[in-house]
Amino acid sequence: MIVKAFLYLFSKRDWRGHAHLPRTGGVIIAANHLSWSDPLLLAHFTYDNGRWPVYLAKAGLFDIPVIGWIIRKCRQIPVFRGSTDAARSLKFAEDALRDGSCVIFYPEGTISRDPDLWPMAGKTGVARLALATGVPVIPVAHWGAQELLPYGRKTPRLLPRKTFHAVAGPPVDLSKYEGLPLRGKVLKEATADIMAAITAQLAELRGEKAPDTPFEPEGRAG
């Protein structure tokens, strides 16, 4: 109630593709990442279209008084980074998907560093989960969150109100990978298909042509 009231006050909405979001069953929403504000804006889009948004949050947040309690009550998933427990995060996400949750992922793994804010090359975790569970992957492209809170800025630009544009597309067709080993070339190609669907929708939102090759930050692991 608090978050929605804040978002209604300081943002406008241009939402499309609602029919592509299944109302029941496990589903992955794969989205581009532009700002630290877009998790709230994207959660609003998801919630108002009939699904409870589940994110992967840093495990350390669960230990913070009050914040940790809220995150647990909101049924978010802990991410164990840089430890031998890192694989537990994907297992928790897989269990949530099998239990019928709507889990939101940023396949890029971080806010886009592309100079023109196009989606970067993705990491393979989302493709691995989709192929392991068989749940649909709904690509969601959005634009406008970077105007509310540009990357590197600590305080939002609340006025004038910014418009959050979001469009959900049809499920990404990953049928050609069914039954294949979940490693190497299979995961990379499935990831590329997911990122291509997000990028195509963003190009439509922006009315611009996307780059032929996605940006790949130097030295980033796949």
MARKEDREN-645237 format. One record per residue (C-alpha): residue in one letter; x negated, y, z negated. Coordinates in pm, 1 decimal. Each point is the difference from the previous one (the first is absolute). Example, Ala and Ser with C-alpha at 12.3 -4.5 7.8 and 13.67 -1.06 7.14 Angstrom:
2
residuo, xx, yy, zz
a, -1230.0, -450.0, -780.0
s, -137.0, 344.0, 66.0
***
This chain:
222
residuo, xx, yy, zz
m, 0.0, 0.0, 0.0
i, -281.5, 240.9, -87.2
v, -208.8, -74.6, 309.0
k, 293.1, 17.3, 242.6
a, 112.7, 334.2, -142.1
f, -352.8, 138.7, 46.3
l, -23.5, -128.8, 357.3
y, 341.3, 138.3, 96.0
l, -106.4, 336.8, -138.3
f, -334.5, 25.9, 178.9
s, 37.9, -204.5, 319.7
k, 234.4, -44.2, 292.0
r, 64.7, -333.0, 170.7
d, -6.8, -119.1, 359.6
w, 52.4, -375.1, -33.5
r, 54.8, -241.8, 287.5
g, 13.7, -373.4, 66.3
h, 198.7, -90.9, -312.0
a, 152.5, -305.4, 172.4
h, -339.7, -167.5, 22.7
l, -36.3, -24.9, -379.5
p, 148.3, -332.7, -117.7
r, 215.5, 41.9, -310.4
t, -94.9, -335.7, -152.2
g, -293.0, -242.2, -3.9
g, -373.9, 45.4, -13.9
v, -133.2, 265.7, 234.6
i, -323.5, 189.0, 55.6
i, 12.4, 369.5, 85.2
a, -326.8, 93.8, 171.1
a, -57.6, 374.6, 21.0
n, -261.4, 258.9, 87.6
h, -159.0, 194.7, -286.4
l, -40.1, 379.8, 20.1
s, 14.5, 138.7, -353.6
w, 20.1, -88.3, -368.3
s, 359.2, 127.5, 24.3
d, 123.0, -248.2, 258.8
p, 45.5, -294.8, -243.4
l, 280.0, 195.4, -172.5
l, 150.7, 121.6, 326.5
l, -16.1, -346.9, 156.0
a, 145.9, -157.1, -315.8
h, 291.9, 245.4, 27.4
f, 55.5, -103.3, 363.3
t, -7.1, -367.8, -97.2
y, 220.3, 32.6, -308.8
d, 269.5, 203.7, 173.7
n, 13.6, -267.7, 269.8
g, 90.1, -271.6, -246.4
r, -334.9, -144.7, -113.6
w, -198.5, 31.8, -321.5
p, -354.5, 112.2, 98.1
v, -287.0, -204.1, -141.6
y, -358.2, 125.2, 29.7
l, -338.0, -139.4, -98.6
a, -139.3, 228.8, -271.9
k, -347.5, 8.5, -155.3
a, -13.8, -241.5, -292.2
g, -143.2, 269.2, -229.5
l, 322.8, 198.5, 23.2
f, 184.2, -279.9, -177.4
d, -209.9, 63.2, -312.1
i, 84.5, 372.0, -26.8
p, 259.5, 78.5, -268.7
v, 342.1, 97.0, 138.9
i, -118.8, -16.1, 363.3
g, -77.6, -370.0, -32.8
w, 342.0, -64.0, -154.5
i, 172.8, 184.3, 284.6
i, -195.4, -187.6, 266.0
r, 86.7, -334.4, -154.4
k, 368.8, 92.2, -26.5
c, -10.7, 101.0, 367.2
r, -132.4, -349.3, 83.6
q, -316.9, 117.4, 172.9
i, -289.6, -239.2, 70.0
p, -346.3, 41.7, -158.4
v, -302.5, 22.4, 229.3
f, -325.0, -138.0, -137.8
r, -272.7, 169.9, 201.8
g, -368.8, -79.8, -11.9
s, 41.7, -310.1, -213.1
t, 26.1, -375.1, 29.3
d, 372.8, 44.9, -64.3
a, 55.4, 192.5, 324.5
a, 172.1, -297.9, 162.7
r, 262.4, 9.9, -276.9
s, 145.6, 317.9, 150.0
l, 81.9, -173.4, 327.5
k, 139.9, -297.5, -191.5
f, 228.8, 228.9, -201.7
a, 110.9, 169.1, 322.1
e, 61.6, -335.8, 166.6
d, 210.0, -116.4, -294.9
a, 200.1, 323.5, 9.0
l, 69.6, -41.0, 372.2
r, 109.0, -360.7, -45.5
d, 233.7, 119.5, -277.6
g, 166.6, 244.8, 240.1
s, -178.5, 327.3, -76.3
c, -59.8, 290.3, 236.9
v, -373.0, 68.6, -25.0
i, -149.5, 314.1, 153.8
f, -354.4, -18.3, 133.9
y, -242.3, 243.6, 157.4
p, -200.5, -231.7, 228.9
e, -268.7, 268.6, 41.8
g, -79.7, -38.0, -369.2
t, -41.8, 374.0, -53.8
i, 113.5, 338.4, 130.1
s, -84.5, 40.8, 367.7
r, -336.2, 156.9, 72.2
d, 79.9, 34.4, 368.6
p, -65.3, 365.8, 94.6
d, 351.1, 28.4, 143.9
l, 164.8, -219.7, -265.3
w, 78.0, -294.4, 225.5
p, 5.7, -344.4, -165.5
m, -342.4, -155.7, -40.4
a, -89.5, -363.7, 58.8
g, 172.6, -214.1, -260.4
k, -123.1, -253.7, -249.8
t, 120.8, -358.4, 29.0
g, 179.5, -49.5, -334.1
v, 344.9, 92.7, 131.0
a, -27.1, -234.5, 298.5
r, -116.7, -281.4, -228.1
l, 301.2, 44.9, -230.7
a, 245.6, 24.8, 287.9
l, -125.8, -316.9, 165.4
a, -24.2, -188.2, -330.0
t, 354.0, 84.7, -110.9
g, 182.4, 37.6, 331.8
v, 172.0, 321.2, -114.6
p, 60.7, 272.5, 259.9
v, -235.5, 295.0, 31.0
i, 188.2, 325.6, 55.7
p, -227.7, 274.1, 136.9
v, 82.0, 343.4, -142.0
a, -166.9, 313.2, 134.6
h, 32.1, 331.4, -178.6
w, -115.3, 359.6, 39.8
g, 16.7, 306.1, -222.4
a, -133.1, -128.9, -331.6
q, -337.8, 153.5, 84.7
e, 163.2, 344.0, 4.0
l, 135.0, -46.0, -351.1
l, -331.8, -119.4, -143.5
p, -296.6, 5.8, 241.4
y, -278.3, -248.7, -67.2
g, -255.2, 148.1, -239.5
r, 243.2, 251.1, -151.6
k, 104.2, -45.7, -364.1
t, 315.9, 210.3, -3.7
p, 291.7, -38.7, 242.6
r, 127.4, 270.1, 232.5
l, 361.0, -6.3, -116.8
l, 134.1, 300.3, 190.0
p, 125.7, 37.6, 259.8
r, 162.1, -345.5, -10.6
k, -176.7, -254.9, 218.0
t, 178.0, -253.5, 221.6
f, -86.5, -366.3, -45.0
h, 48.4, -178.9, 332.0
a, 21.8, -380.5, -20.4
v, 100.5, -266.9, 248.1
a, 30.0, -374.2, -55.6
g, -50.9, -221.6, 301.8
p, 101.8, -356.3, 82.1
p, -199.2, -283.7, -160.9
v, -346.1, -50.6, 145.7
d, -2.9, -316.3, 211.8
l, -261.8, -226.0, -158.7
s, 146.8, -325.8, 132.5
k, -304.4, -78.5, 217.1
y, -209.9, -39.4, -316.2
e, 227.7, -247.1, -176.4
g, -176.6, -321.8, -96.7
l, -347.0, 136.3, 74.9
p, -278.8, 14.9, -262.6
l, 24.0, 316.6, -211.0
r, -349.1, 127.1, 63.1
g, -226.4, 189.7, 236.9
k, 140.0, 81.8, 341.0
v, 360.3, -88.3, -89.4
l, 17.8, 243.6, -291.1
k, -177.8, 277.1, 191.4
e, 232.2, -28.9, 298.9
a, 312.4, -15.2, -217.5
t, -121.9, 306.6, -189.4
a, -59.4, 183.3, 327.2
d, 357.0, -79.8, 109.1
i, 138.2, 141.8, -326.1
m, -207.5, 318.1, 26.5
a, 95.4, 41.8, 367.0
a, 370.0, -6.5, -93.0
i, -50.0, 265.4, -269.9
t, -207.5, 215.1, 235.2
a, 254.7, -20.7, 282.2
q, 274.1, 122.2, -232.7
l, -215.9, 282.0, -129.8
a, -71.8, 108.4, 357.0
e, 375.8, 16.6, 55.8
l, 50.9, 205.1, -317.3
r, -276.0, 242.8, 90.6
g, 80.0, 13.8, 370.1
e, -367.0, -59.2, 79.0
k, -216.2, -269.3, 152.8
a, -189.8, -210.6, -252.9
p, -369.7, -84.9, 48.4
d, -71.9, -312.2, 200.9
t, -226.6, -132.5, -276.4
p, 75.2, 41.3, -372.7
f, -250.2, 184.6, -214.6
e, -230.2, -223.0, -207.0
p, -174.6, 165.5, -297.4
e, -372.1, -66.0, 4.6
g, -112.4, -269.4, -241.0
r, 350.0, -110.9, -101.7
a, 51.0, -370.4, -58.7
g, 279.8, -170.5, 196.1
***
